[in-house]
Amino acid sequence: MTELVKYIAQSLVDHPEEVTVTEVQGEQALILELRVAPDDMGKVIGKQGRIAKAIRSVVKAASLKSGQTVMVEIV
């Protein structure tokens, strides 16, 4: 799941070497923290959060296959 989020984010940004995804085990779900360069933040979030919502939708669909709840946070 981490590699999926990292691949999608690196495809969107100008500085793909600065993309990091960290897994944090929460109480009820696995949380993926996506970090990008400050000037690439807008590209990952998109207008009105559309790209961020699309990333979350893809991860949710992939997580259904594994049976685990996964959340994506952009920090």
Helices and strands as residue ranges (DSSP letters): H 2-12, G 16-18, E 20-25, E 30-35, G 38-40, H 41-45, G 47-49, H 50-66, E 70-74
